[in-house]
Amino acid sequence: MPILLMTGCAAERQRAHNLDALIHDVISKPFALQQICEAADNVLSARA
C-alpha cells in the first residue's frame, strides 16, 4: 500500500526519508490543493 505523508515539521520530513520503502511521497504543509492532487495521481499511477 503506497503511503503519502503530510507533515508540517521539517524533522518529520527527514525521518520519513529513512522509510523510503514504505512512503511514496512526503508533502510539506502548507500545500495547495493542486499539489496534493498531483501527489495522489502519482501514487495511483505507480500502482498501475
CHARMM-style PDB file with segment names, atoms N, HN, CA, C and O in Angstrom:
ATOM      1  N   MET     1       0.835  -1.165   0.000  1.00  0.00      PROA
ATOM      2  CA  MET     1       0.000   0.000   0.000  1.00  0.00      PROA
ATOM      3  C   MET     1       0.891   1.243   0.000  1.00  0.00      PROA
ATOM      4  O   MET     1       1.651   1.444   0.947  1.00  0.00      PROA
ATOM      5  N   PRO     2       0.816   2.073  -1.031  1.00  0.00      PROA
ATOM      6  CA  PRO     2       1.602   3.296  -1.062  1.00  0.00      PROA
ATOM      7  C   PRO     2       1.101   4.288  -0.015  1.00  0.00      PROA
ATOM      8  O   PRO     2      -0.098   4.378   0.250  1.00  0.00      PROA
ATOM      9  N   ILE     3       2.025   5.018   0.565  1.00  0.00      PROA
ATOM     10  HN  ILE     3       2.998   4.945   0.349  1.00  0.00      PROA
ATOM     11  CA  ILE     3       1.690   5.980   1.614  1.00  0.00      PROA
ATOM     12  C   ILE     3       2.143   7.367   1.194  1.00  0.00      PROA
ATOM     13  O   ILE     3       3.279   7.558   0.760  1.00  0.00      PROA
ATOM     14  N   LEU     4       1.242   8.333   1.328  1.00  0.00      PROA
ATOM     15  HN  LEU     4       0.319   8.177   1.681  1.00  0.00      PROA
ATOM     16  CA  LEU     4       1.582   9.752   1.187  1.00  0.00      PROA
ATOM     17  C   LEU     4       1.642  10.313   2.593  1.00  0.00      PROA
ATOM     18  O   LEU     4       0.684  10.187   3.356  1.00  0.00      PROA
ATOM     19  N   LEU     5       2.738  10.920   2.936  1.00  0.00      PROA
ATOM     20  HN  LEU     5       3.517  11.023   2.317  1.00  0.00      PROA
ATOM     21  CA  LEU     5       2.895  11.510   4.262  1.00  0.00      PROA
ATOM     22  C   LEU     5       2.760  13.016   4.148  1.00  0.00      PROA
ATOM     23  O   LEU     5       3.401  13.646   3.307  1.00  0.00      PROA
ATOM     24  N   MET     6       1.922  13.589   5.001  1.00  0.00      PROA
ATOM     25  HN  MET     6       1.401  13.078   5.685  1.00  0.00      PROA
ATOM     26  CA  MET     6       1.723  15.034   5.035  1.00  0.00      PROA
ATOM     27  C   MET     6       2.238  15.514   6.389  1.00  0.00      PROA
ATOM     28  O   MET     6       1.820  15.009   7.431  1.00  0.00      PROA
ATOM     29  N   THR     7       3.143  16.486   6.370  1.00  0.00      PROA
ATOM     30  HN  THR     7       3.483  16.896   5.523  1.00  0.00      PROA
ATOM     31  CA  THR     7       3.728  16.958   7.614  1.00  0.00      PROA
ATOM     32  C   THR     7       3.969  18.455   7.582  1.00  0.00      PROA
ATOM     33  O   THR     7       4.143  19.052   6.520  1.00  0.00      PROA
ATOM     34  N   GLY     8       3.975  19.042   8.751  1.00  0.00      PROA
ATOM     35  HN  GLY     8       3.833  18.557   9.614  1.00  0.00      PROA
ATOM     36  CA  GLY     8       4.291  20.453   8.882  1.00  0.00      PROA
ATOM     37  C   GLY     8       5.624  20.662   9.570  1.00  0.00      PROA
ATOM     38  O   GLY     8       6.037  21.799   9.798  1.00  0.00      PROA
ATOM     39  N   CYS     9       6.300  19.570   9.902  1.00  0.00      PROA
ATOM     40  HN  CYS     9       5.964  18.647   9.717  1.00  0.00      PROA
ATOM     41  CA  CYS     9       7.571  19.649  10.631  1.00  0.00      PROA
ATOM     42  C   CYS     9       8.714  19.158   9.752  1.00  0.00      PROA
ATOM     43  O   CYS     9       8.664  18.048   9.223  1.00  0.00      PROA
ATOM     44  N   ALA    10       9.726  19.970   9.600  1.00  0.00      PROA
ATOM     45  HN  ALA    10       9.767  20.872  10.030  1.00  0.00      PROA
ATOM     46  CA  ALA    10      10.873  19.588   8.769  1.00  0.00      PROA
ATOM     47  C   ALA    10      11.542  18.333   9.301  1.00  0.00      PROA
ATOM     48  O   ALA    10      12.012  17.510   8.515  1.00  0.00      PROA
ATOM     49  N   ALA    11      11.598  18.167  10.617  1.00  0.00      PROA
ATOM     50  HN  ALA    11      11.217  18.835  11.255  1.00  0.00      PROA
ATOM     51  CA  ALA    11      12.233  16.982  11.209  1.00  0.00      PROA
ATOM     52  C   ALA    11      11.488  15.710  10.816  1.00  0.00      PROA
ATOM     53  O   ALA    11      12.109  14.676  10.571  1.00  0.00      PROA
ATOM     54  N   GLU    12      10.165  15.784  10.757  1.00  0.00      PROA
ATOM     55  HN  GLU    12       9.661  16.624  10.957  1.00  0.00      PROA
ATOM     56  CA  GLU    12       9.373  14.626  10.348  1.00  0.00      PROA
ATOM     57  C   GLU    12       9.649  14.273   8.893  1.00  0.00      PROA
ATOM     58  O   GLU    12       9.699  13.096   8.534  1.00  0.00      PROA
ATOM     59  N   ARG    13       9.826  15.279   8.065  1.00  0.00      PROA
ATOM     60  HN  ARG    13       9.785  16.234   8.357  1.00  0.00      PROA
ATOM     61  CA  ARG    13      10.123  15.030   6.653  1.00  0.00      PROA
ATOM     62  C   ARG    13      11.442  14.272   6.529  1.00  0.00      PROA
ATOM     63  O   ARG    13      11.534  13.324   5.750  1.00  0.00      PROA
ATOM     64  N   GLN    14      12.456  14.671   7.279  1.00  0.00      PROA
ATOM     65  HN  GLN    14      12.381  15.441   7.912  1.00  0.00      PROA
ATOM     66  CA  GLN    14      13.743  13.979   7.231  1.00  0.00      PROA
ATOM     67  C   GLN    14      13.598  12.541   7.723  1.00  0.00      PROA
ATOM     68  O   GLN    14      14.148  11.623   7.116  1.00  0.00      PROA
ATOM     69  N   ARG    15      12.881  12.342   8.790  1.00  0.00      PROA
ATOM     70  HN  ARG    15      12.434  13.088   9.284  1.00  0.00      PROA
ATOM     71  CA  ARG    15      12.687  11.000   9.322  1.00  0.00      PROA
ATOM     72  C   ARG    15      11.947  10.125   8.312  1.00  0.00      PROA
ATOM     73  O   ARG    15      12.220   8.929   8.209  1.00  0.00      PROA
ATOM     74  N   ALA    16      11.017  10.714   7.572  1.00  0.00      PROA
ATOM     75  HN  ALA    16      10.795  11.685   7.655  1.00  0.00      PROA
ATOM     76  CA  ALA    16      10.249   9.965   6.581  1.00  0.00      PROA
ATOM     77  C   ALA    16      11.150   9.436   5.473  1.00  0.00      PROA
ATOM     78  O   ALA    16      10.904   8.352   4.945  1.00  0.00      PROA
ATOM     79  N   HSD    17      12.177  10.175   5.117  1.00  0.00      PROA
ATOM     80  HN  HSD    17      12.377  11.056   5.547  1.00  0.00      PROA
ATOM     81  CA  HSD    17      13.054   9.719   4.048  1.00  0.00      PROA
ATOM     82  C   HSD    17      13.841   8.474   4.446  1.00  0.00      PROA
ATOM     83  O   HSD    17      14.397   7.797   3.581  1.00  0.00      PROA
ATOM     84  N   ASN    18      13.897   8.169   5.711  1.00  0.00      PROA
ATOM     85  HN  ASN    18      13.446   8.720   6.414  1.00  0.00      PROA
ATOM     86  CA  ASN    18      14.526   6.929   6.152  1.00  0.00      PROA
ATOM     87  C   ASN    18      13.588   5.743   5.974  1.00  0.00      PROA
ATOM     88  O   ASN    18      13.980   4.598   6.201  1.00  0.00      PROA
ATOM     89  N   LEU    19      12.375   6.007   5.578  1.00  0.00      PROA
ATOM     90  HN  LEU    19      12.057   6.936   5.393  1.00  0.00      PROA
ATOM     91  CA  LEU    19      11.374   4.958   5.369  1.00  0.00      PROA
ATOM     92  C   LEU    19      10.949   4.884   3.910  1.00  0.00      PROA
ATOM     93  O   LEU    19       9.786   4.618   3.606  1.00  0.00      PROA
ATOM     94  N   ASP    20      11.893   5.120   3.014  1.00  0.00      PROA
ATOM     95  HN  ASP    20      12.837   5.336   3.260  1.00  0.00      PROA
ATOM     96  CA  ASP    20      11.589   5.194   1.583  1.00  0.00      PROA
ATOM     97  C   ASP    20      10.847   3.980   1.047  1.00  0.00      PROA
ATOM     98  O   ASP    20      10.055   4.107   0.114  1.00  0.00      PROA
ATOM     99  N   ALA    21      11.086   2.812   1.615  1.00  0.00      PROA
ATOM    100  HN  ALA    21      11.729   2.709   2.373  1.00  0.00      PROA
ATOM    101  CA  ALA    21      10.425   1.608   1.111  1.00  0.00      PROA
ATOM    102  C   ALA    21       8.923   1.631   1.387  1.00  0.00      PROA
ATOM    103  O   ALA    21       8.157   0.962   0.692  1.00  0.00      PROA
ATOM    104  N   LEU    22       8.495   2.394   2.396  1.00  0.00      PROA
ATOM    105  HN  LEU    22       9.117   2.937   2.960  1.00  0.00      PROA
ATOM    106  CA  LEU    22       7.087   2.432   2.764  1.00  0.00      PROA
ATOM    107  C   LEU    22       6.363   3.679   2.264  1.00  0.00      PROA
ATOM    108  O   LEU    22       5.186   3.614   1.911  1.00  0.00      PROA
ATOM    109  N   ILE    23       7.058   4.806   2.234  1.00  0.00      PROA
ATOM    110  HN  ILE    23       8.014   4.859   2.521  1.00  0.00      PROA
ATOM    111  CA  ILE    23       6.419   6.076   1.925  1.00  0.00      PROA
ATOM    112  C   ILE    23       6.704   6.475   0.486  1.00  0.00      PROA
ATOM    113  O   ILE    23       7.859   6.587   0.075  1.00  0.00      PROA
ATOM    114  N   HSD    24       5.637   6.688  -0.270  1.00  0.00      PROA
ATOM    115  HN  HSD    24       4.699   6.597   0.064  1.00  0.00      PROA
ATOM    116  CA  HSD    24       5.779   7.047  -1.681  1.00  0.00      PROA
ATOM    117  C   HSD    24       6.223   8.493  -1.852  1.00  0.00      PROA
ATOM    118  O   HSD    24       7.055   8.795  -2.707  1.00  0.00      PROA
ATOM    119  N   ASP    25       5.665   9.392  -1.033  1.00  0.00      PROA
ATOM    120  HN  ASP    25       4.988   9.147  -0.338  1.00  0.00      PROA
ATOM    121  CA  ASP    25       5.985  10.813  -1.160  1.00  0.00      PROA
ATOM    122  C   ASP    25       5.702  11.507   0.158  1.00  0.00      PROA
ATOM    123  O   ASP    25       4.887  11.042   0.955  1.00  0.00      PROA
ATOM    124  N   VAL    26       6.385  12.628   0.381  1.00  0.00      PROA
ATOM    125  HN  VAL    26       7.047  13.005  -0.266  1.00  0.00      PROA
ATOM    126  CA  VAL    26       6.164  13.462   1.560  1.00  0.00      PROA
ATOM    127  C   VAL    26       5.758  14.841   1.076  1.00  0.00      PROA
ATOM    128  O   VAL    26       6.454  15.460   0.272  1.00  0.00      PROA
ATOM    129  N   ILE    27       4.638  15.310   1.569  1.00  0.00      PROA
ATOM    130  HN  ILE    27       4.073  14.807   2.222  1.00  0.00      PROA
ATOM    131  CA  ILE    27       4.132  16.620   1.187  1.00  0.00      PROA
ATOM    132  C   ILE    27       4.192  17.513   2.421  1.00  0.00      PROA
ATOM    133  O   ILE    27       3.647  17.180   3.473  1.00  0.00      PROA
ATOM    134  N   SER    28       4.862  18.647   2.274  1.00  0.00      PROA
ATOM    135  HN  SER    28       5.305  18.917   1.420  1.00  0.00      PROA
ATOM    136  CA  SER    28       5.008  19.573   3.392  1.00  0.00      PROA
ATOM    137  C   SER    28       3.876  20.586   3.410  1.00  0.00      PROA
ATOM    138  O   SER    28       3.470  21.107   2.372  1.00  0.00      PROA
ATOM    139  N   LYS    29       3.374  20.855   4.611  1.00  0.00      PROA
ATOM    140  HN  LYS    29       3.703  20.431   5.455  1.00  0.00      PROA
ATOM    141  CA  LYS    29       2.371  21.902   4.789  1.00  0.00      PROA
ATOM    142  C   LYS    29       3.080  23.243   4.815  1.00  0.00      PROA
ATOM    143  O   LYS    29       4.232  23.294   5.245  1.00  0.00      PROA
ATOM    144  N   PRO    30       2.481  24.294   4.396  1.00  0.00      PROA
ATOM    145  CA  PRO    30       1.185  24.319   3.701  1.00  0.00      PROA
ATOM    146  C   PRO    30       1.361  23.893   2.249  1.00  0.00      PROA
ATOM    147  O   PRO    30       2.417  24.101   1.653  1.00  0.00      PROA
ATOM    148  N   PHE    31       0.336  23.306   1.700  1.00  0.00      PROA
ATOM    149  HN  PHE    31      -0.522  23.136   2.185  1.00  0.00      PROA
ATOM    150  CA  PHE    31       0.373  22.898   0.299  1.00  0.00      PROA
ATOM    151  C   PHE    31      -0.918  23.338  -0.374  1.00  0.00      PROA
ATOM    152  O   PHE    31      -1.932  23.576   0.283  1.00  0.00      PROA
ATOM    153  N   ALA    32      -0.859  23.440  -1.676  1.00  0.00      PROA
ATOM    154  HN  ALA    32      -0.035  23.247  -2.209  1.00  0.00      PROA
ATOM    155  CA  ALA    32      -2.032  23.801  -2.466  1.00  0.00      PROA
ATOM    156  C   ALA    32      -2.802  22.533  -2.834  1.00  0.00      PROA
ATOM    157  O   ALA    32      -2.236  21.440  -2.875  1.00  0.00      PROA
ATOM    158  N   LEU    33      -4.075  22.691  -3.095  1.00  0.00      PROA
ATOM    159  HN  LEU    33      -4.534  23.579  -3.061  1.00  0.00      PROA
ATOM    160  CA  LEU    33      -4.910  21.561  -3.500  1.00  0.00      PROA
ATOM    161  C   LEU    33      -4.308  20.856  -4.711  1.00  0.00      PROA
ATOM    162  O   LEU    33      -4.328  19.627  -4.790  1.00  0.00      PROA
ATOM    163  N   GLN    34      -3.779  21.623  -5.646  1.00  0.00      PROA
ATOM    164  HN  GLN    34      -3.763  22.621  -5.582  1.00  0.00      PROA
ATOM    165  CA  GLN    34      -3.174  21.048  -6.848  1.00  0.00      PROA
ATOM    166  C   GLN    34      -2.009  20.121  -6.483  1.00  0.00      PROA
ATOM    167  O   GLN    34      -1.840  19.076  -7.111  1.00  0.00      PROA
ATOM    168  N   GLN    35      -1.214  20.482  -5.492  1.00  0.00      PROA
ATOM    169  HN  GLN    35      -1.351  21.331  -4.982  1.00  0.00      PROA
ATOM    170  CA  GLN    35      -0.071  19.654  -5.089  1.00  0.00      PROA
ATOM    171  C   GLN    35      -0.520  18.306  -4.534  1.00  0.00      PROA
ATOM    172  O   GLN    35       0.060  17.277  -4.878  1.00  0.00      PROA
ATOM    173  N   ILE    36      -1.536  18.296  -3.686  1.00  0.00      PROA
ATOM    174  HN  ILE    36      -2.007  19.133  -3.406  1.00  0.00      PROA
ATOM    175  CA  ILE    36      -1.992  17.038  -3.108  1.00  0.00      PROA
ATOM    176  C   ILE    36      -2.666  16.179  -4.175  1.00  0.00      PROA
ATOM    177  O   ILE    36      -2.546  14.954  -4.151  1.00  0.00      PROA
ATOM    178  N   CYS    37      -3.368  16.811  -5.104  1.00  0.00      PROA
ATOM    179  HN  CYS    37      -3.465  17.806  -5.123  1.00  0.00      PROA
ATOM    180  CA  CYS    37      -3.992  16.066  -6.204  1.00  0.00      PROA
ATOM    181  C   CYS    37      -2.929  15.411  -7.085  1.00  0.00      PROA
ATOM    182  O   CYS    37      -3.068  14.250  -7.468  1.00  0.00      PROA
ATOM    183  N   GLU    38      -1.879  16.147  -7.404  1.00  0.00      PROA
ATOM    184  HN  GLU    38      -1.766  17.091  -7.093  1.00  0.00      PROA
ATOM    185  CA  GLU    38      -0.798  15.591  -8.220  1.00  0.00      PROA
ATOM    186  C   GLU    38      -0.088  14.457  -7.485  1.00  0.00      PROA
ATOM    187  O   GLU    38       0.252  13.444  -8.097  1.00  0.00      PROA
ATOM    188  N   ALA    39       0.138  14.613  -6.199  1.00  0.00      PROA
ATOM    189  HN  ALA    39      -0.138  15.436  -5.702  1.00  0.00      PROA
ATOM    190  CA  ALA    39       0.798  13.570  -5.429  1.00  0.00      PROA
ATOM    191  C   ALA    39      -0.063  12.303  -5.404  1.00  0.00      PROA
ATOM    192  O   ALA    39       0.454  11.195  -5.546  1.00  0.00      PROA
ATOM    193  N   ALA    40      -1.368  12.469  -5.223  1.00  0.00      PROA
ATOM    194  HN  ALA    40      -1.789  13.369  -5.108  1.00  0.00      PROA
ATOM    195  CA  ALA    40      -2.273  11.310  -5.224  1.00  0.00      PROA
ATOM    196  C   ALA    40      -2.289  10.650  -6.603  1.00  0.00      PROA
ATOM    197  O   ALA    40      -2.266   9.423  -6.694  1.00  0.00      PROA
ATOM    198  N   ASP    41      -2.326  11.426  -7.657  1.00  0.00      PROA
ATOM    199  HN  ASP    41      -2.345  12.423  -7.584  1.00  0.00      PROA
ATOM    200  CA  ASP    41      -2.284  10.870  -9.014  1.00  0.00      PROA
ATOM    201  C   ASP    41      -0.992  10.084  -9.244  1.00  0.00      PROA
ATOM    202  O   ASP    41      -1.012   9.020  -9.862  1.00  0.00      PROA
ATOM    203  N   ASN    42       0.132  10.612  -8.744  1.00  0.00      PROA
ATOM    204  HN  ASN    42       0.147  11.476  -8.242  1.00  0.00      PROA
ATOM    205  CA  ASN    42       1.414   9.921  -8.903  1.00  0.00      PROA
ATOM    206  C   ASN    42       1.405   8.583  -8.168  1.00  0.00      PROA
ATOM    207  O   ASN    42       1.902   7.586  -8.692  1.00  0.00      PROA
ATOM    208  N   VAL    43       0.853   8.554  -6.975  1.00  0.00      PROA
ATOM    209  HN  VAL    43       0.450   9.364  -6.549  1.00  0.00      PROA
ATOM    210  CA  VAL    43       0.790   7.308  -6.216  1.00  0.00      PROA
ATOM    211  C   VAL    43      -0.063   6.287  -6.950  1.00  0.00      PROA
ATOM    212  O   VAL    43       0.323   5.127  -7.095  1.00  0.00      PROA
ATOM    213  N   LEU    44      -1.227   6.731  -7.412  1.00  0.00      PROA
ATOM    214  HN  LEU    44      -1.541   7.673  -7.294  1.00  0.00      PROA
ATOM    215  CA  LEU    44      -2.132   5.798  -8.099  1.00  0.00      PROA
ATOM    216  C   LEU    44      -1.534   5.327  -9.432  1.00  0.00      PROA
ATOM    217  O   LEU    44      -1.740   4.177  -9.821  1.00  0.00      PROA
ATOM    218  N   SER    45      -0.808   6.183 -10.126  1.00  0.00      PROA
ATOM    219  HN  SER    45      -0.640   7.117  -9.810  1.00  0.00      PROA
ATOM    220  CA  SER    45      -0.158   5.786 -11.380  1.00  0.00      PROA
ATOM    221  C   SER    45       0.941   4.768 -11.140  1.00  0.00      PROA
ATOM    222  O   SER    45       1.138   3.863 -11.950  1.00  0.00      PROA
ATOM    223  N   ALA    46       1.646   4.907 -10.050  1.00  0.00      PROA
ATOM    224  HN  ALA    46       1.486   5.643  -9.392  1.00  0.00      PROA
ATOM    225  CA  ALA    46       2.730   3.987  -9.714  1.00  0.00      PROA
ATOM    226  C   ALA    46       2.196   2.591  -9.408  1.00  0.00      PROA
ATOM    227  O   ALA    46       2.891   1.598  -9.625  1.00  0.00      PROA
ATOM    228  N   ARG    47       0.984   2.512  -8.912  1.00  0.00      PROA
ATOM    229  HN  ARG    47       0.419   3.318  -8.735  1.00  0.00      PROA
ATOM    230  CA  ARG    47       0.382   1.220  -8.584  1.00  0.00      PROA
ATOM    231  C   ARG    47      -0.071   0.482  -9.819  1.00  0.00      PROA
ATOM    232  O   ARG    47      -0.163  -0.745  -9.805  1.00  0.00      PROA
ATOM    233  N   ALA    48      -0.361   1.211 -10.899  1.00  0.00      PROA
ATOM    234  HN  ALA    48      -0.286   2.208 -10.910  1.00  0.00      PROA
ATOM    235  CA  ALA    48      -0.915   0.590 -12.113  1.00  0.00      PROA
ATOM    236  C   ALA    48       0.125  -0.170 -12.892  1.00  0.00      PROA
ATOM    237  OT1 ALA    48      -0.184  -0.747 -13.934  1.00  0.00      PROA
TER     238      ALA     48
END
